[in-house]
Amino acid sequence: MNYSETAKVTSKGQVTIPSTIREILKLEPGSTVMFKVTDKGVILSPCEIKEKSVYTAKEWKKIERLVAEKGKVYKTPREAKKHVKSL
């Protein structure tokens, strides 16, 4: 499919995606898009961002056990991960 429209960049670097293109890409308010720069231009495509845990299931079990046993509270994920690695 070949379809093109134009839009202006605002002083804040923002661009409104034309409604026809939003409909084609099924973009709704709150949708996430990805920009990819190639030799031929820029590709805009819808994407989904998924949260990824910083811990493995095994590490979470260790953390949960430690918290239950000692009542330890970690201020940051990095602090908790450092402690788990030291075990």
Buried (B, 14 or more C-beta within 10 A) or exposed (E): EEEEEEEEEEEEEEEEBBEEBBEEBEBEEEEEEEEEEEEEEEEBEEEEEEEEEEBEEEBBEBBEEBEEEEEEEBEEEEEBBEBBEEE
